[in-house]
Amino acid sequence: MRGNLSGSGPAADAAPRRGYLPRPMRARRLVILALAIAAAFAAAAAGLPHTPAGLRELATAGGAFSPLIALGAWVALTCALFPGTVLAAATGLAFGAALGGTIACAGATIGGVLAFLIARRAGRADAEHLLGDRFAGLREKLERRGFLAVLAARVAPGMPVTAMHYVCGLSRVRLRDFAAGILLGGAPRAFAYAAIGAGLSGGGGPNKLLLGAGGGFILATAVAGAVLARRARRRSGAAAAAGPRRPIGGALLALARRARPGRAAAGAAG
């Protein structure tokens, strides 16, 4: 009698643990999150202008409030996986290299943090449960070298950055390390692409100085990303105790590519 009152016994043992969710339900929640992100991306891609003139007209339609409106759009479109390079060039086209680069840098950082928090709140527990050991290696590396891992991935050539935000949110990397990594890693490219956009906006033809400066910054960040990825690969190879391990940048790149619209839903459903 006492065992039943205290919550022990066969009936209590058979009851589901608090917070327990079966695998199909966890997979379904991740699919819903992936579909929502894909729908936002499709809506943004279909609704935005596809010409520099159209983007500039849209960005400056708010008059004196246009910079704030552009910042809000940056944040929302970053969560919708819209390419940051296009957004940075558009803000530079509309507001010039300095203001446009500032808006791009702030919007990319705030939008990345918001996407990170969405993934952490909506899917981290489900991803850890479903992926199990396949996710443990990346999680361990991010916990051990969170800031450097995010920084290396942010500047790595070919990294789908907007998807990386969600991948990091599914891990246990600390928010402050993530925010610092994407800010320091993304600022050079944000200003570089804004400078390119500003260089294309001159009424007297392209501004070769701005175009050259923007291209130089992009090349420099690509080289820096390659160097960081190489160092991470060497450190991972030296620290591996049992067999080769994928470096942090490579692991994030692989997961971020899988999280692209259309692939994330299929991967979670499988």
CORGIFEN-V637644 format. One record per residue. N is the residue number from 1. RES is the residue in one letter. SS is DSSP state (a for helix, b for strand, c for the rest). PHI is phi in radians with two decimals (none if undefined). OMEGA is omega in degrees with one decimal (NA if undefined). Layout:
BEGIN
n->N res->RES ss->SS phi->PHI omega->OMEGA
n->N res->RES ss->SS phi->PHI omega->OMEGA
END
This chain:
BEGIN
n->1 res->M ss->c phi->none omega->179.8
n->2 res->R ss->a phi->-1.14 omega->179.5
n->3 res->G ss->a phi->-1.12 omega->179.4
n->4 res->N ss->a phi->-1.18 omega->-179.4
n->5 res->L ss->a phi->-1.21 omega->-177.1
n->6 res->S ss->c phi->-1.46 omega->176.6
n->7 res->G ss->c phi->1.59 omega->177.8
n->8 res->S ss->c phi->-1.81 omega->-179.9
n->9 res->G ss->c phi->1.80 omega->-176.4
n->10 res->P ss->a phi->-1.05 omega->-177.4
n->11 res->A ss->a phi->-1.13 omega->179.9
n->12 res->A ss->a phi->-1.23 omega->179.7
n->13 res->D ss->a phi->-1.16 omega->-179.2
n->14 res->A ss->a phi->-1.38 omega->-179.2
n->15 res->A ss->c phi->-1.21 omega->-179.7
n->16 res->P ss->c phi->-1.17 omega->178.3
n->17 res->R ss->c phi->-1.14 omega->179.0
n->18 res->R ss->c phi->-1.14 omega->-178.4
n->19 res->G ss->c phi->1.50 omega->-178.3
n->20 res->Y ss->c phi->-1.31 omega->174.8
n->21 res->L ss->c phi->-2.33 omega->177.6
n->22 res->P ss->c phi->-1.16 omega->-177.0
n->23 res->R ss->a phi->-0.99 omega->179.6
n->24 res->P ss->a phi->-1.02 omega->179.9
n->25 res->M ss->a phi->-1.21 omega->177.5
n->26 res->R ss->a phi->-1.13 omega->177.5
n->27 res->A ss->a phi->-1.09 omega->-179.8
n->28 res->R ss->a phi->-1.11 omega->179.4
n->29 res->R ss->a phi->-1.16 omega->176.7
n->30 res->L ss->a phi->-1.17 omega->177.4
n->31 res->V ss->a phi->-1.12 omega->178.9
n->32 res->I ss->a phi->-1.08 omega->178.3
n->33 res->L ss->a phi->-1.09 omega->-179.8
n->34 res->A ss->a phi->-1.13 omega->180.0
n->35 res->L ss->a phi->-1.16 omega->178.2
n->36 res->A ss->a phi->-1.12 omega->178.2
n->37 res->I ss->a phi->-1.15 omega->179.9
n->38 res->A ss->a phi->-1.12 omega->178.8
n->39 res->A ss->a phi->-1.15 omega->177.9
n->40 res->A ss->a phi->-1.12 omega->178.2
n->41 res->F ss->a phi->-1.11 omega->-179.4
n->42 res->A ss->a phi->-1.10 omega->179.7
n->43 res->A ss->a phi->-1.14 omega->179.4
n->44 res->A ss->a phi->-1.16 omega->-179.1
n->45 res->A ss->a phi->-1.14 omega->-178.5
n->46 res->A ss->a phi->-1.41 omega->-173.1
n->47 res->G ss->a phi->-1.60 omega->-177.5
n->48 res->L ss->c phi->-1.51 omega->174.9
n->49 res->P ss->c phi->-1.09 omega->-177.6
n->50 res->H ss->c phi->-1.96 omega->178.5
n->51 res->T ss->c phi->-2.17 omega->178.0
n->52 res->P ss->a phi->-1.00 omega->180.0
n->53 res->A ss->a phi->-1.12 omega->179.2
n->54 res->G ss->a phi->-1.16 omega->177.9
n->55 res->L ss->a phi->-1.14 omega->179.3
n->56 res->R ss->a phi->-1.16 omega->179.0
n->57 res->E ss->a phi->-1.10 omega->179.0
n->58 res->L ss->a phi->-1.18 omega->-176.8
n->59 res->A ss->a phi->-1.20 omega->-176.7
n->60 res->T ss->c phi->-1.78 omega->-176.8
n->61 res->A ss->c phi->-1.24 omega->-176.6
n->62 res->G ss->c phi->-1.54 omega->178.8
n->63 res->G ss->a phi->1.15 omega->-178.1
n->64 res->A ss->a phi->-1.14 omega->-179.4
n->65 res->F ss->a phi->-1.61 omega->-176.5
n->66 res->S ss->a phi->-1.00 omega->178.6
n->67 res->P ss->a phi->-1.04 omega->179.0
n->68 res->L ss->a phi->-1.19 omega->177.6
n->69 res->I ss->a phi->-1.12 omega->178.9
n->70 res->A ss->a phi->-1.12 omega->177.9
n->71 res->L ss->a phi->-1.11 omega->177.8
n->72 res->G ss->a phi->-1.08 omega->177.6
n->73 res->A ss->a phi->-1.12 omega->176.8
n->74 res->W ss->a phi->-0.98 omega->-177.7
n->75 res->V ss->a phi->-1.07 omega->-178.1
n->76 res->A ss->a phi->-1.14 omega->-177.2
n->77 res->L ss->a phi->-1.25 omega->174.6
n->78 res->T ss->a phi->-1.11 omega->176.5
n->79 res->C ss->a phi->-1.15 omega->179.1
n->80 res->A ss->c phi->-1.53 omega->177.6
n->81 res->L ss->c phi->1.13 omega->177.8
n->82 res->F ss->c phi->-1.30 omega->-175.1
n->83 res->P ss->c phi->-1.04 omega->-179.5
n->84 res->G ss->a phi->-1.19 omega->179.0
n->85 res->T ss->a phi->-1.10 omega->178.4
n->86 res->V ss->a phi->-1.15 omega->-179.2
n->87 res->L ss->a phi->-1.15 omega->-180.0
n->88 res->A ss->a phi->-1.13 omega->177.8
n->89 res->A ss->a phi->-1.12 omega->179.7
n->90 res->A ss->a phi->-1.17 omega->178.7
n->91 res->T ss->a phi->-1.20 omega->175.0
n->92 res->G ss->a phi->-1.15 omega->177.4
n->93 res->L ss->a phi->-1.11 omega->-175.6
n->94 res->A ss->a phi->-1.52 omega->-170.3
n->95 res->F ss->a phi->-2.11 omega->-178.5
n->96 res->G ss->c phi->1.62 omega->-173.4
n->97 res->A ss->a phi->-1.17 omega->-174.6
n->98 res->A ss->a phi->-1.25 omega->-179.3
n->99 res->L ss->a phi->-1.19 omega->179.1
n->100 res->G ss->a phi->-1.09 omega->177.6
n->101 res->G ss->a phi->-1.14 omega->177.7
n->102 res->T ss->a phi->-1.11 omega->177.8
n->103 res->I ss->a phi->-1.07 omega->-179.4
n->104 res->A ss->a phi->-1.11 omega->-178.8
n->105 res->C ss->a phi->-1.14 omega->179.9
n->106 res->A ss->a phi->-1.15 omega->-179.1
n->107 res->G ss->a phi->-1.12 omega->179.5
n->108 res->A ss->a phi->-1.15 omega->-179.1
n->109 res->T ss->a phi->-1.22 omega->-179.4
n->110 res->I ss->a phi->-1.14 omega->178.6
n->111 res->G ss->a phi->-1.10 omega->177.3
n->112 res->G ss->a phi->-1.11 omega->178.3
n->113 res->V ss->a phi->-1.12 omega->179.2
n->114 res->L ss->a phi->-1.12 omega->177.2
n->115 res->A ss->a phi->-1.08 omega->176.7
n->116 res->F ss->a phi->-1.01 omega->-178.4
n->117 res->L ss->a phi->-1.20 omega->176.8
n->118 res->I ss->a phi->-1.08 omega->179.9
n->119 res->A ss->a phi->-1.13 omega->-178.9
n->120 res->R ss->a phi->-1.16 omega->-178.1
n->121 res->R ss->a phi->-1.31 omega->-170.7
n->122 res->A ss->a phi->-1.69 omega->-170.0
n->123 res->G ss->a phi->-2.50 omega->-173.9
n->124 res->R ss->a phi->-1.15 omega->-178.9
n->125 res->A ss->a phi->-1.09 omega->179.5
n->126 res->D ss->a phi->-1.15 omega->-179.6
n->127 res->A ss->a phi->-1.14 omega->179.2
n->128 res->E ss->a phi->-1.10 omega->-178.7
n->129 res->H ss->a phi->-1.21 omega->-175.6
n->130 res->L ss->a phi->-1.35 omega->-175.3
n->131 res->L ss->a phi->-1.46 omega->175.5
n->132 res->G ss->c phi->1.02 omega->-176.6
n->133 res->D ss->a phi->-1.12 omega->179.8
n->134 res->R ss->a phi->-1.14 omega->179.9
n->135 res->F ss->a phi->-1.73 omega->-173.6
n->136 res->A ss->a phi->-1.18 omega->-178.7
n->137 res->G ss->a phi->-1.09 omega->178.3
n->138 res->L ss->a phi->-1.12 omega->179.7
n->139 res->R ss->a phi->-1.08 omega->179.9
n->140 res->E ss->a phi->-1.11 omega->179.9
n->141 res->K ss->a phi->-1.15 omega->180.0
n->142 res->L ss->a phi->-1.17 omega->178.3
n->143 res->E ss->a phi->-1.18 omega->-176.6
n->144 res->R ss->a phi->-1.38 omega->-177.7
n->145 res->R ss->c phi->-2.32 omega->-173.2
n->146 res->G ss->a phi->-1.03 omega->-176.4
n->147 res->F ss->a phi->-1.09 omega->-178.6
n->148 res->L ss->a phi->-1.14 omega->179.1
n->149 res->A ss->a phi->-1.14 omega->179.7
n->150 res->V ss->a phi->-1.16 omega->179.5
n->151 res->L ss->a phi->-1.07 omega->180.0
n->152 res->A ss->a phi->-1.11 omega->179.5
n->153 res->A ss->a phi->-1.22 omega->-177.2
n->154 res->R ss->a phi->-1.17 omega->-178.1
n->155 res->V ss->a phi->-1.71 omega->-178.6
n->156 res->A ss->c phi->-1.18 omega->178.3
n->157 res->P ss->c phi->-1.10 omega->177.6
n->158 res->G ss->c phi->1.44 omega->-179.5
n->159 res->M ss->c phi->-1.29 omega->172.4
n->160 res->P ss->c phi->-1.29 omega->-166.2
n->161 res->V ss->a phi->-1.11 omega->-176.0
n->162 res->T ss->a phi->-1.09 omega->175.3
n->163 res->A ss->a phi->-1.28 omega->178.9
n->164 res->M ss->a phi->-1.06 omega->179.1
n->165 res->H ss->a phi->-1.01 omega->-179.9
n->166 res->Y ss->a phi->-1.22 omega->178.4
n->167 res->V ss->a phi->-1.07 omega->178.5
n->168 res->C ss->a phi->-1.14 omega->177.2
n->169 res->G ss->a phi->-1.14 omega->177.3
n->170 res->L ss->a phi->-1.34 omega->178.3
n->171 res->S ss->c phi->-1.63 omega->179.8
n->172 res->R ss->c phi->-1.90 omega->176.6
n->173 res->V ss->c phi->-1.09 omega->-177.5
n->174 res->R ss->c phi->-1.25 omega->-176.9
n->175 res->L ss->a phi->-1.05 omega->-178.0
n->176 res->R ss->a phi->-1.14 omega->177.2
n->177 res->D ss->a phi->-1.18 omega->178.7
n->178 res->F ss->a phi->-1.12 omega->-178.4
n->179 res->A ss->a phi->-1.09 omega->179.2
n->180 res->A ss->a phi->-1.15 omega->-179.0
n->181 res->G ss->a phi->-1.15 omega->-178.6
n->182 res->I ss->a phi->-1.30 omega->178.1
n->183 res->L ss->a phi->-1.20 omega->-177.8
n->184 res->L ss->a phi->-1.22 omega->-180.0
n->185 res->G ss->a phi->-1.36 omega->-175.6
n->186 res->G ss->a phi->-1.65 omega->-176.3
n->187 res->A ss->a phi->-1.03 omega->-179.8
n->188 res->P ss->a phi->-1.03 omega->-179.6
n->189 res->R ss->a phi->-1.22 omega->179.3
n->190 res->A ss->a phi->-1.06 omega->179.4
n->191 res->F ss->a phi->-1.23 omega->179.8
n->192 res->A ss->a phi->-1.15 omega->-179.8
n->193 res->Y ss->a phi->-1.25 omega->174.1
n->194 res->A ss->a phi->-1.15 omega->177.0
n->195 res->A ss->a phi->-1.13 omega->177.2
n->196 res->I ss->a phi->-1.13 omega->177.6
n->197 res->G ss->a phi->-1.09 omega->178.1
n->198 res->A ss->a phi->-1.15 omega->178.9
n->199 res->G ss->a phi->-1.17 omega->179.3
n->200 res->L ss->c phi->-1.59 omega->-173.0
n->201 res->S ss->c phi->-1.68 omega->-176.5
n->202 res->G ss->c phi->-1.19 omega->179.9
n->203 res->G ss->c phi->-1.22 omega->180.0
n->204 res->G ss->c phi->-1.63 omega->-179.3
n->205 res->G ss->c phi->1.89 omega->-178.5
n->206 res->P ss->c phi->-1.05 omega->175.8
n->207 res->N ss->c phi->-1.56 omega->-174.0
n->208 res->K ss->a phi->-1.15 omega->179.9
n->209 res->L ss->a phi->-1.14 omega->179.5
n->210 res->L ss->a phi->-1.15 omega->178.7
n->211 res->L ss->a phi->-1.10 omega->178.9
n->212 res->G ss->a phi->-1.16 omega->179.3
n->213 res->A ss->a phi->-1.13 omega->178.6
n->214 res->G ss->a phi->-1.11 omega->177.9
n->215 res->G ss->a phi->-1.11 omega->178.0
n->216 res->G ss->a phi->-1.12 omega->178.3
n->217 res->F ss->a phi->-1.13 omega->179.7
n->218 res->I ss->a phi->-1.11 omega->178.4
n->219 res->L ss->a phi->-1.11 omega->-179.0
n->220 res->A ss->a phi->-1.12 omega->179.4
n->221 res->T ss->a phi->-1.19 omega->177.4
n->222 res->A ss->a phi->-1.14 omega->178.2
n->223 res->V ss->a phi->-1.14 omega->179.1
n->224 res->A ss->a phi->-1.09 omega->178.0
n->225 res->G ss->a phi->-1.12 omega->178.4
n->226 res->A ss->a phi->-1.13 omega->179.5
n->227 res->V ss->a phi->-1.15 omega->179.1
n->228 res->L ss->a phi->-1.10 omega->178.8
n->229 res->A ss->a phi->-1.10 omega->179.4
n->230 res->R ss->a phi->-1.16 omega->178.8
n->231 res->R ss->a phi->-1.15 omega->178.1
n->232 res->A ss->a phi->-1.12 omega->178.6
n->233 res->R ss->a phi->-1.14 omega->179.2
n->234 res->R ss->a phi->-1.14 omega->-179.8
n->235 res->R ss->a phi->-1.14 omega->179.7
n->236 res->S ss->a phi->-1.16 omega->179.4
n->237 res->G ss->a phi->-1.18 omega->179.9
n->238 res->A ss->a phi->-1.27 omega->-176.9
n->239 res->A ss->a phi->-1.55 omega->-176.4
n->240 res->A ss->c phi->-1.20 omega->-179.3
n->241 res->A ss->c phi->-1.64 omega->-178.1
n->242 res->A ss->c phi->-2.43 omega->175.2
n->243 res->G ss->c phi->1.42 omega->-179.3
n->244 res->P ss->c phi->-1.24 omega->177.1
n->245 res->R ss->c phi->-2.11 omega->179.2
n->246 res->R ss->c phi->-1.28 omega->178.8
n->247 res->P ss->c phi->-1.11 omega->-175.3
n->248 res->I ss->a phi->-1.02 omega->-179.1
n->249 res->G ss->a phi->-1.04 omega->179.9
n->250 res->G ss->a phi->-1.18 omega->179.0
n->251 res->A ss->a phi->-1.14 omega->177.7
n->252 res->L ss->a phi->-1.11 omega->179.9
n->253 res->L ss->a phi->-1.09 omega->-179.3
n->254 res->A ss->a phi->-1.13 omega->-179.9
n->255 res->L ss->a phi->-1.20 omega->-179.8
n->256 res->A ss->a phi->-1.17 omega->177.6
n->257 res->R ss->a phi->-1.14 omega->176.5
n->258 res->R ss->a phi->-1.19 omega->-178.0
n->259 res->A ss->c phi->-1.49 omega->177.7
n->260 res->R ss->c phi->-1.13 omega->180.0
n->261 res->P ss->c phi->-0.97 omega->178.4
n->262 res->G ss->c phi->1.73 omega->179.8
n->263 res->R ss->a phi->-1.60 omega->-177.1
n->264 res->A ss->a phi->-1.11 omega->-178.0
n->265 res->A ss->a phi->-1.12 omega->-179.1
n->266 res->A ss->a phi->-1.17 omega->-179.6
n->267 res->G ss->a phi->-1.15 omega->-179.6
n->268 res->A ss->a phi->-1.21 omega->-179.4
n->269 res->A ss->a phi->-1.16 omega->-180.0
n->270 res->G ss->c phi->-1.33 omega->NA
END
